Amino acid sequence: MFIFLVGTLPIYLITLIVRLFSKRACARFSQSFVNGAFKFLMWIAGAKITVLGRENIPKDQAVLYVSNHRSYADIPLGYMTVGGLTGFIAKKEVKKFPILSLWMQNMTCLFLDRDDLRQGLKTILTAVDNVKDGYSIFIMPEGTRNHEEEMLPFKEGSFKVAEKSGCPIVPVAISNTDALYELHRPWVKKAKVVIHYGAPVPTEGMDRDTKKALAGYVQSLIKEMLDEDKKLIS
């Protein structure tokens, strides 16, 4: 990935010119280009990928993708399978990675400062504006990679993007991606991985009590999919 990123600098400079004329065209080109790199990366890693529920992704509107988080490989896997232009919300530390953060900004990714409530709210409001402009958002509300059987509690603030924009939430279950690297670092090993898109959860017109229970409800949907997908891993 590092070698790839260094080699992409000339192409990145071209995208800056494209961006002067069209932000959307820049995002579309950047996402297509990076997707190709991710597919190559996952192939080298030996990932045998199963994708379920792609038909559940709405084709006519932006959505909020909400998933569990197990590995560095989750973002490449997500980008390889989502429909339409999509930006991930990543922790602010990712912004320090040279070149990578530049490509991420091209694809309307945002960087969340979890220690600064004011900046965190600003990031969420920017994400709301992006959804209204037709860019989907992909977020992992556990807040960090988790290799345990049980998911960490979902951070409720992550769901404000859907609540304030009225977009549907697509629950996403990601299985076994940490078997590629994290469970036996520093070695990379072949593994079966699964990404499962659930039926969208509408949020427009949702009452206050339903909003309070939204994080737990979506997490329960993801857990059901994770349990269902265990047989594909074993």
N, C-alpha and C positions, 0 to 999 in steps of 0.2 A: 504494500500500500504506500509506503514512504517513497519507493522508487517511482511508482506510478504518479504520485502527487507532484514530485519534482518535474517529471516529464510533461505534466499538463500545463505548466505555467504559460507557454506560448498560446495554448488554446484558451486558457482563462483570460488572457489579454484580449482575445477576440470577443469573448462574451461581454467584456466591459463596453466595447463599441456597440454591440447589439443592444445592451441594456439602455444606452442613451436614447434609443428609438422605441424600444418596447420591453418593459419589465417582464411581461408574460412570455414573450418569445425567448428572452434570456433564461427564464426559469425552465421553460420547456426543453430548450437545447441542453441546459446544464443537467437536468434530471435524466434525460436520455443518455447523455454521455457518461454520467456517473453510474447509472444503472448497468451499463455495459461493463464498467470496471468492477462493480460489485459481483456481477455474474461470474466474471473471470476469477475473482478472489474466492468466491464460495466453491467454485469448481476445483481450484487448487487445494482448498482446504479439505475437499472430499465430502462436502455436504450433499446428502441425498434428500432432496426437498420434496415434501408433499404439501400441496396448497389445497385447502378446503374452503368452501363457501364464498368463492369469489363472486358468484352471482348475487350475493347479498349486498355488494357495494353499489350504492346509488350512482347512476351514470349522469344524472342531470343536475346534481347539486354538490356543493362542498360538504364534508362531514368532519366530525371529530372521531378519529380512531383512538381507542383506549386499549392498551395491552399490558400484560405482565412483562417483566424485564428479567432476563436470565443471563444475557451475554452481550459482548461487543458485536456479535453477529446479528443481533436483533434488528439493528437499523438497516444494514445491507439487505436482510431478508424482507423487511418491510418495504423498502424502496423497490425491490424487484417484483413485488406482487400487488401493490396498491393500484387503484385506478385514478387517473387524473393527476393534476399538479398537487403536490403535497409537501408541506414543510414540517420537520420534526421540531419539537421543543426539547432542547438539550440543556444540561447544567452549564453554568457559565464557564466552568473550567475548560470545556471543550473549545471555547473560543480562543484559547491560548495556543492551540495546535496550528502551526503555520500551514498555509495553503488549504488545508482541510476546511478551516473555518471560512475561508473566502468562497469556496464552492458551496458551502452550506448557506451562506448569505445569499448567493445567487438563487438558491432554491427556496427562498423565503423561510429558512429555518430561523428559530429564535433561541436565545440563550437566557436561561432563567437563573436569577440570583436568589437562592433559597434562603439566604440570611438577611436579605433586605426586602421587607414587605412592600415598600413603596415601589421599588424597581420590579419586584415580582408582579405587582398589580399592573404596572405599565406594560410588562411583557404580555400578560393575559389580555389586556385591552387591544394591544397590537394584533394578537392572534385573532381576536374577535373581528377586527377590521379586515384581516386577511381572508377569513371565512366569508365575510360579506362580499369580498372582491372575487370569490370563486376558488380560493386556495384551501384545500383540506389541511387539517392539522393532525399530527400523530403525536400522542403523548403517552408516557409510561408512568402512571401515578404512584407506583411504589417508591419512586424517587431514587432508587439505586438498584444495581444488579442483585438478584436474590436467587440462590441456588437451592433453597429449601423446598420441601414438598408444599408447604403452605405459603401463600402470598403474604407480603407485608400489607398492612392497611393502606388503602388508597387515600391519597391526599385530596380532600374535597375541593380545594381551590382549582384543581385541574379541570373540573367540570364546568367552571364558570364560562369557558369558551362556548360550550353548547347552550348553556342557560341564557347567555346574553345575546347570542346570535340566532338562537332558535334552530340550529342545524341538528340533524340526527346524530346519534352516537353509534358508531359501529364497534362492538366489542371484538377484541382480537386476542386469541390464545396462542402463545408461542411455546413450543415444547422442544426440549433437549438441545437447544443451541449451545449451552455451556459444555456439552460433551465434545464439541469441536476443539475447545482450548482451555477454558477456565478450570475444568475439573481435573486436568492433568498438566497444567502449565509447567514448563515452557514448551511442551510438545503440542503439535497440532495433529489431531487424529480424525479419521473418517467417522461420520455419524449420520444417523437418520434424524432429520429435523422436520417439524410440522408447524405450519402457520394456518390458523383457522379463523375465518371471518364469520362472525355471527350476524343474525338478523338485526337491522338497524333499530335503535330505540328512539322514538320521536320525543322531542323536548319542547316543541312549540306549544304554548298554552298550558304548560305544566304548572300545577299549583304549588304553593310553598311547601306543604308537607311532602309531596312527591319529590321535590328538589332536594330536601334534606336526606331522603333515603336513596338518592340517585347513585351515589358512589358505591354503597353496599350492594345495591341491586345489580349494577353493571359488573361488579367484581364477582357476584354469584354466578352470573351468566358465563363469565370467563372460566370460573372454576369448573362448571359443568362441561365446557368444551375441553378443558385440560384433562378431566377425568375420562371423557369419551375418547380422546386421542392417545391415551396411554397404550392401547392395544396396537397402534400403528408404530410405536417406538419399540415395543417388546418383540 
